[in-house]
Structures are given as structure tokens and as C-alpha cells.
Amino acid sequence: MEKARTTPDAYPLSLNGLVTGCNQKSNRAPLMDLTSEQVEDVLIAMRQKQLVAEVHSGGRVPKYRHLGYDYMGVKGTEAAVMTELLLRGEQTIGELRTRAGRFEPIADLTALQQVLDRLIERGLVVELTPAGRGQMITHGLYQPHEMERLRESVSQLGTADDSSESVSSSHRSTGSSSGAAAPWMEELQELRELVSELQQRVEALENR
């Protein structure tokens, strides 16, 4: 899904291209180290479920394209949101807007929230923490035991954050510059996303 949007000239993907994309170290959570045999086994299972199609474009090497958007019934911004959640897993709505924005323009958080509300109603997006600043969400395609483990992990993280709140407040009251640095952090994140996209394009060219 990602490569179809970021490197359309190199899409559909060969088996080698898929392995490279799966094992990419940027824009991924969790990071993986899959073999071509593992990826091929999963491709067979996904083809049986009509999630992937094998295509032949005149070359001797078979290539594959996803049918994920048809499976989920999404397009446009909904497709961008689901792609990013499947790539990165749980994240805040603010993070999601920045990351999904490389696939599809998202005007603001209000516009994104409207999209999320529709996806939540259909069970494609799940809220992991209560609505409000820093709310965590993820996709709804996990297996039940995976979702339970994820909820426990997020809950434990929230407990740890609460325990450090008094320390953070103390830093702010003594003139911490973290607030002033926030715009720089946002710019840094954007630069990282740009570098990552350029890396993906180079990888795609190398695999052609």
C-alpha cells in the first residue's frame, strides 16, 4: 500500500522488492527481518484470501499488487490513514496527521477526526485511550489476543507517564525551554519523513 503511493513507478512489487520493503528500518513498527521464503508463504495465504493479486507486466519476474483498499472499502484520506496505521501501529492523532499527510493532504485535526470517526464506526480504527490531547489510536485488524496485549501495553505506558507528571511540571515551572523547542521538533520530524521517502525511492530504483 505504501509503495503504490510513494514509488508508483516501481509498483507492482517483485518478491525481492517486497522483502526489502518489509525489512525497511524507517516508517515501520515493529521492525522485521523476514526472508524471501517467509514473504512468499504469506503471499500465498493472502492470495487465497483475495488480499493480493499476482500480475505479469511482460517480464519474467512475477509481481504483486495489493487489494487491501477493496478489502477494507476505503479510498482517499481513509486509505491514507489505514496505510499509515498498518505501517506504524498505535500512535497519536497528531502523529497520524503528519505521517498520513505524505499520502494524502489532511487540512487539520478536525478534518482528520471526521475521517477517524467513520473508520471507528466500521471497526477499522480502535481508540486505545480516551478522547483528548495525546489520544492513542490504532487499526482494528489485529487478532483478538494481539489487541488485548496492545491495550495492556498502552495502559502501562499511561501509568508510567502519570508517575512522571510531577517531574515534568517542575521542569516547566523552572523555565524549561521544551515548549520553545516544540516547533523545531515538528520540523525535525518532517525532515525525517522526507529523508525516509527519498530512501524508499532509492530502494525502489535499486530493486527494479
Residue frames as qw, qx, qy, qz and C-alpha x, y, z in Angstrom:
[[0.000, 0.885, 0.466, 0.000, 0.00, 0.00, 0.00],
 [0.302, -0.801, 0.106, 0.506, 2.80, 2.40, 0.89],
 [0.406, -0.238, 0.582, 0.663, 4.90, 1.69, -2.20],
 [0.302, 0.592, 0.674, 0.324, 1.92, 2.06, -4.53],
 [0.035, -0.964, -0.261, 0.039, 1.64, 5.65, -3.31],
 [0.336, -0.834, 0.251, 0.358, 5.26, 6.68, -2.72],
 [0.179, -0.447, 0.715, 0.508, 7.04, 4.86, -5.58],
 [0.752, 0.420, 0.306, -0.406, 4.36, 4.22, -8.24],
 [0.491, 0.665, -0.495, -0.266, 6.99, 3.80, -10.99],
 [0.135, 0.366, -0.915, 0.107, 8.33, 0.70, -9.22],
 [0.491, 0.097, 0.700, -0.509, 4.89, -0.76, -8.45],
 [0.895, -0.399, -0.049, -0.193, 3.63, -3.56, -8.54],
 [0.261, -0.740, 0.614, -0.088, 6.41, -5.12, -6.49],
 [0.693, 0.265, -0.670, -0.016, 8.56, -8.16, -7.15],
 [0.837, -0.425, -0.329, 0.100, 9.25, -10.64, -4.36],
 [0.614, 0.024, -0.233, 0.754, 12.64, -9.01, -3.76],
 [0.036, -0.470, -0.037, -0.881, 11.02, -5.59, -3.64],
 [0.669, -0.575, -0.274, -0.383, 8.50, -6.83, -1.08],
 [0.813, -0.274, -0.329, 0.395, 11.22, -8.31, 1.12],
 [0.383, 0.211, -0.136, 0.889, 13.13, -5.02, 1.03],
 [0.291, -0.532, -0.142, -0.783, 10.00, -3.06, 1.87],
 [0.779, -0.505, -0.346, -0.137, 9.04, -5.38, 4.73],
 [0.779, -0.267, -0.229, 0.518, 12.52, -5.16, 6.26],
 [0.211, 0.692, 0.002, 0.691, 12.78, -1.38, 5.88],
 [0.477, -0.251, -0.552, 0.636, 14.03, 0.31, 9.05],
 [0.062, 0.074, 0.125, -0.987, 12.19, 3.63, 8.63],
 [0.554, -0.016, -0.110, -0.825, 8.43, 4.18, 8.99],
 [0.683, -0.062, -0.705, -0.180, 7.91, 0.73, 10.47],
 [0.273, -0.317, 0.692, -0.588, 6.66, -0.64, 13.77],
 [0.685, -0.586, 0.361, 0.239, 7.51, -3.32, 14.53],
 [0.223, 0.686, -0.621, -0.305, 10.78, -3.68, 12.64],
 [0.955, 0.059, 0.255, -0.142, 11.11, -7.02, 10.87],
 [0.042, -0.588, 0.748, 0.304, 13.80, -9.19, 9.34],
 [0.853, 0.230, 0.357, -0.303, 11.91, -11.53, 7.00],
 [0.367, -0.225, 0.770, 0.471, 13.34, -13.99, 4.50],
 [0.372, 0.197, -0.492, -0.762, 12.08, -14.30, 0.94],
 [0.289, -0.158, -0.939, -0.099, 10.62, -17.69, 1.87],
 [0.017, -0.422, -0.682, 0.597, 8.57, -16.19, 4.70],
 [0.264, 0.408, -0.038, -0.873, 7.26, -13.41, 2.48],
 [0.344, 0.106, -0.749, -0.557, 6.40, -15.89, -0.27],
 [0.166, -0.282, -0.929, 0.171, 4.43, -18.07, 2.18],
 [0.108, 0.499, 0.456, -0.729, 2.43, -15.05, 3.31],
 [0.274, 0.312, -0.390, -0.822, 1.80, -14.01, -0.29],
 [0.263, -0.106, -0.913, -0.293, 0.27, -17.42, -0.99],
 [0.099, -0.456, -0.786, 0.406, -2.02, -17.09, 2.04],
 [0.130, 0.501, 0.148, -0.843, -3.01, -13.53, 1.09],
 [0.258, 0.150, -0.635, -0.713, -3.77, -14.53, -2.49],
 [0.205, -0.289, -0.934, -0.050, -6.11, -17.22, -1.19],
 [0.068, -0.611, -0.586, 0.528, -7.91, -14.54, 0.84],
 [0.334, 0.725, 0.415, 0.437, -8.01, -12.23, -2.21],
 [0.317, -0.879, -0.051, 0.352, -5.87, -9.61, -0.48],
 [0.190, -0.617, 0.532, 0.547, -3.09, -9.75, -3.10],
 [0.825, 0.518, 0.182, -0.131, -3.03, -10.40, -6.84],
 [0.577, -0.289, 0.513, 0.566, -0.13, -11.65, -8.94],
 [0.494, 0.817, 0.075, -0.287, 0.34, -9.65, -12.12],
 [0.712, -0.013, 0.429, 0.556, 2.56, -10.11, -15.18],
 [0.172, 0.889, 0.021, -0.424, 3.78, -6.98, -16.93],
 [0.680, 0.699, -0.220, -0.028, 5.75, -8.60, -19.75],
 [0.032, 0.681, -0.706, 0.194, 8.75, -9.50, -17.61],
 [0.647, 0.049, -0.761, -0.004, 9.80, -12.93, -16.42],
 [0.176, -0.008, -0.723, 0.668, 9.62, -11.97, -12.75],
 [0.264, -0.657, -0.670, -0.221, 6.11, -12.11, -11.23],
 [0.050, 0.223, -0.286, 0.931, 4.95, -9.03, -9.41],
 [0.239, -0.510, -0.806, 0.181, 2.26, -8.41, -6.84],
 [0.124, -0.386, -0.027, -0.914, -0.26, -5.70, -6.14],
 [0.055, 0.149, 0.781, -0.603, -2.41, -5.28, -3.06],
 [0.278, -0.486, -0.626, -0.543, -6.20, -5.44, -2.91],
 [0.282, -0.244, -0.663, 0.649, -6.27, -4.03, 0.60],
 [0.192, 0.104, 0.092, -0.972, -8.32, -0.94, -0.13],
 [0.566, -0.117, -0.557, -0.597, -11.01, -3.05, -1.80],
 [0.512, -0.205, -0.807, 0.210, -10.96, -5.43, 1.16],
 [0.195, -0.319, -0.531, 0.761, -11.40, -2.59, 3.68],
 [0.123, 0.780, 0.577, 0.210, -13.66, -0.49, 1.48],
 [0.270, -0.797, -0.065, 0.536, -11.54, 2.67, 1.80],
 [0.580, 0.529, 0.233, 0.574, -10.16, 5.32, -0.53],
 [0.063, 0.847, -0.008, 0.528, -8.65, 8.80, -0.40],
 [0.143, -0.648, 0.496, -0.561, -7.86, 10.01, 3.11],
 [0.879, -0.291, 0.223, -0.306, -9.37, 6.88, 4.66],
 [0.937, 0.259, -0.138, 0.189, -6.91, 4.79, 2.65],
 [0.326, 0.660, -0.413, 0.537, -4.00, 7.03, 3.71],
 [0.503, -0.573, 0.395, -0.513, -4.96, 6.68, 7.37],
 [0.971, -0.123, 0.150, -0.143, -5.26, 2.90, 7.21],
 [0.778, 0.472, -0.274, 0.312, -1.96, 2.59, 5.34],
 [0.106, 0.658, -0.477, 0.573, -0.12, 4.57, 7.98],
 [0.684, -0.447, 0.360, -0.449, -1.73, 2.74, 10.90],
 [0.997, 0.078, 0.005, -0.004, -0.84, -0.62, 9.36],
 [0.613, 0.560, -0.346, 0.438, 2.75, 0.57, 8.87],
 [0.118, 0.503, -0.484, 0.706, 3.26, 2.14, 12.30],
 [0.437, -0.374, -0.788, 0.218, 0.63, 0.70, 14.61],
 [0.290, -0.819, -0.460, 0.186, -0.55, 2.74, 17.58],
 [0.366, 0.137, 0.007, 0.920, 0.09, 6.50, 17.51],
 [0.067, 0.544, 0.412, -0.728, -1.45, 9.81, 18.50],
 [0.464, 0.759, 0.456, -0.004, -3.83, 11.61, 16.17],
 [0.030, 0.927, -0.219, -0.303, -1.28, 14.41, 15.77],
 [0.365, -0.416, 0.751, 0.359, 1.40, 11.95, 14.68],
 [0.542, 0.369, 0.745, 0.122, -1.04, 10.29, 12.33],
 [0.352, 0.892, 0.193, -0.208, -1.88, 13.57, 10.61],
 [0.060, -0.794, 0.498, 0.344, 1.80, 14.27, 9.89],
 [0.380, -0.243, 0.858, 0.245, 2.56, 10.75, 8.70],
 [0.501, 0.493, 0.711, 0.028, -0.58, 10.11, 6.65],
 [0.222, 0.873, 0.033, -0.433, -0.13, 13.54, 5.08],
 [0.150, -0.494, 0.684, 0.515, 2.64, 12.15, 2.88],
 [0.266, 0.233, 0.900, 0.257, -0.01, 10.04, 1.14],
 [0.018, -0.697, -0.605, -0.385, -2.96, 12.42, 1.12],
 [0.063, 0.353, -0.202, 0.911, -3.31, 16.09, 2.17],
 [0.388, -0.596, -0.689, 0.139, -5.13, 16.49, 5.51],
 [0.027, 0.787, 0.104, 0.607, -6.24, 20.06, 6.23],
 [0.185, -0.549, 0.490, -0.651, -6.25, 19.91, 10.02],
 [0.031, -0.069, 0.937, -0.342, -7.00, 17.71, 13.02],
 [0.546, 0.261, 0.385, -0.697, -10.73, 18.42, 12.75],
 [0.676, 0.417, -0.385, -0.469, -10.81, 17.04, 9.21],
 [0.328, 0.288, -0.896, 0.076, -8.81, 14.01, 10.31],
 [0.276, 0.005, 0.768, -0.577, -11.13, 13.38, 13.25],
 [0.695, 0.303, 0.068, -0.649, -14.12, 13.23, 10.92],
 [0.628, 0.376, -0.648, -0.209, -12.36, 10.55, 8.88],
 [0.119, 0.216, -0.897, 0.367, -11.42, 8.64, 12.03],
 [0.519, 0.061, 0.487, -0.700, -14.99, 8.75, 13.33],
 [0.792, 0.310, -0.216, -0.480, -16.21, 6.99, 10.18],
 [0.540, 0.356, -0.760, 0.059, -13.46, 4.37, 10.42],
 [0.148, -0.176, 0.783, -0.578, -14.17, 3.79, 14.13],
 [0.700, 0.129, 0.216, -0.668, -17.85, 3.18, 13.35],
 [0.837, 0.344, -0.339, -0.257, -16.81, 0.46, 10.90],
 [0.895, -0.397, 0.195, 0.062, -14.33, -1.14, 13.30],
 [0.768, 0.501, -0.104, 0.386, -11.30, -0.30, 11.14],
 [0.219, 0.533, -0.408, 0.708, -9.85, 2.07, 13.75],
 [0.661, -0.525, -0.524, 0.116, -9.77, 1.49, 17.51],
 [0.129, -0.829, 0.222, -0.496, -9.37, 4.06, 20.29],
 [0.699, 0.000, -0.608, 0.376, -6.78, 2.91, 22.82],
 [0.254, -0.229, -0.478, 0.809, -7.06, 5.89, 25.18],
 [0.117, 0.760, 0.555, -0.317, -9.85, 8.39, 25.96],
 [0.383, 0.751, 0.278, 0.460, -10.52, 11.26, 23.56],
 [0.301, -0.938, 0.021, 0.170, -8.47, 14.38, 24.14],
 [0.201, 0.858, -0.472, -0.027, -4.93, 15.64, 23.74],
 [0.054, -0.510, 0.858, -0.032, -2.49, 12.82, 23.02],
 [0.856, 0.062, 0.327, -0.395, -5.19, 10.23, 22.37],
 [0.155, -0.362, 0.871, 0.294, -3.75, 6.96, 21.06],
 [0.821, 0.320, 0.128, -0.456, -5.43, 5.02, 18.25],
 [0.249, -0.319, 0.853, 0.329, -4.57, 2.03, 16.07],
 [0.505, 0.107, -0.586, -0.624, -6.07, -0.08, 13.30],
 [0.729, -0.156, 0.398, -0.535, -8.71, -2.68, 14.06],
 [0.819, 0.336, -0.407, -0.224, -7.20, -5.57, 12.09],
 [0.036, -0.471, 0.828, -0.303, -5.30, -7.16, 14.95],
 [0.574, -0.205, -0.790, -0.067, -6.14, -10.64, 16.16],
 [0.559, -0.741, -0.217, -0.301, -8.05, -10.52, 19.50],
 [0.808, -0.437, -0.118, 0.377, -5.04, -11.66, 21.55],
 [0.514, 0.237, 0.052, 0.823, -2.83, -9.08, 19.81],
 [0.148, -0.695, -0.184, -0.679, -5.28, -6.28, 20.57],
 [0.711, -0.672, -0.204, -0.039, -5.50, -7.32, 24.21],
 [0.762, -0.198, -0.053, 0.614, -1.72, -7.30, 24.54],
 [0.297, 0.440, 0.137, 0.836, -1.55, -3.89, 22.86],
 [0.376, -0.771, -0.222, -0.463, -4.16, -2.40, 25.18],
 [0.785, -0.551, -0.145, 0.242, -2.22, -3.66, 28.19],
 [0.644, 0.065, 0.041, 0.761, 0.98, -2.14, 26.83],
 [0.052, 0.597, 0.177, 0.780, -0.63, 1.25, 26.23],
 [0.586, -0.740, -0.244, -0.222, -2.24, 1.16, 29.68],
 [0.788, -0.379, -0.097, 0.476, 1.12, 0.50, 31.33],
 [0.442, 0.295, 0.106, 0.840, 2.67, 3.34, 29.35],
 [0.219, -0.738, -0.236, -0.593, -0.06, 5.68, 30.56],
 [0.726, -0.653, -0.194, 0.094, 0.64, 4.70, 34.16],
 [0.699, -0.119, 0.003, 0.705, 4.34, 5.47, 33.70],
 [0.190, 0.520, 0.195, 0.810, 3.51, 8.85, 32.16],
 [0.458, -0.784, -0.258, -0.329, 1.26, 9.73, 35.10],
 [0.779, -0.498, -0.150, 0.352, 4.01, 8.92, 37.58],
 [0.559, -0.021, 0.091, 0.824, 6.38, 11.37, 35.90],
 [0.070, 0.813, 0.408, 0.409, 3.87, 14.21, 35.56],
 [0.423, -0.884, -0.098, 0.174, 5.02, 15.99, 38.71],
 [0.617, -0.319, 0.297, 0.655, 8.62, 15.98, 37.47],
 [0.354, 0.453, 0.482, 0.661, 7.59, 17.46, 34.12],
 [0.159, -0.912, -0.333, -0.181, 5.57, 20.15, 35.88],
 [0.566, -0.700, 0.050, 0.434, 8.60, 21.03, 37.98],
 [0.536, -0.002, 0.405, 0.740, 10.73, 21.48, 34.85],
 [0.148, 0.687, 0.473, 0.531, 8.12, 23.72, 33.27],
 [0.339, -0.909, -0.243, 0.019, 7.83, 25.88, 36.37],
 [0.556, -0.606, 0.199, 0.533, 11.59, 26.50, 36.42],
 [0.238, 0.792, -0.242, -0.508, 11.63, 27.87, 32.89],
 [0.637, -0.019, 0.710, 0.301, 12.20, 24.75, 30.82],
 [0.194, 0.490, -0.373, -0.764, 12.65, 25.53, 27.13],
 [0.334, 0.137, 0.918, 0.164, 10.79, 22.39, 25.94],
 [0.381, 0.728, 0.488, -0.293, 7.80, 24.45, 24.82],
 [0.175, 0.816, -0.270, -0.480, 10.00, 26.67, 22.69],
 [0.167, -0.379, 0.841, 0.349, 11.66, 23.64, 21.15],
 [0.616, 0.329, 0.675, -0.239, 8.37, 22.08, 20.06],
 [0.581, 0.746, -0.028, -0.325, 8.32, 23.76, 16.60],
 [0.120, 0.658, -0.723, -0.169, 11.87, 22.55, 16.00],
 [0.432, -0.091, 0.890, -0.113, 10.85, 19.01, 16.94],
 [0.660, 0.544, 0.421, -0.301, 7.97, 19.15, 14.48],
 [0.431, 0.793, -0.338, -0.268, 10.27, 20.41, 11.73],
 [0.147, -0.486, 0.860, 0.049, 12.77, 17.66, 12.55],
 [0.602, 0.180, 0.752, -0.199, 10.02, 15.05, 12.22],
 [0.628, 0.711, 0.114, -0.296, 9.05, 16.44, 8.82],
 [0.215, 0.743, -0.607, -0.182, 12.68, 16.28, 7.67],
 [0.370, -0.243, 0.895, -0.060, 12.94, 12.69, 8.85],
 [0.680, 0.430, 0.540, -0.248, 9.82, 11.78, 6.90],
 [0.499, 0.800, -0.197, -0.269, 11.27, 13.45, 3.78],
 [0.016, -0.595, 0.798, 0.088, 14.57, 11.59, 4.12],
 [0.545, 0.015, 0.821, -0.171, 12.65, 8.34, 4.63],
 [0.689, 0.610, 0.275, -0.280, 10.64, 8.90, 1.46],
 [0.346, 0.785, -0.476, -0.195, 13.82, 9.61, -0.51],
 [0.269, -0.387, 0.881, -0.033, 15.35, 6.40, 0.87],
 [0.674, 0.284, 0.640, -0.238, 12.29, 4.48, -0.29],
 [0.604, 0.748, -0.046, -0.270, 12.62, 5.90, -3.80],
 [0.115, 0.684, -0.713, -0.100, 16.28, 4.92, -3.97],
 [0.457, -0.144, 0.866, -0.142, 15.49, 1.42, -2.72],
 [0.711, 0.493, 0.409, -0.291, 12.76, 1.07, -5.32],
 [0.477, 0.783, -0.332, -0.222, 15.11, 2.14, -8.13],
 [0.101, -0.539, 0.836, -0.003, 17.73, -0.35, -6.95],
 [0.521, 0.047, 0.827, -0.205, 15.18, -3.18, -7.00],
 [0.650, 0.572, 0.040, -0.499, 13.84, -2.51, -10.49]]
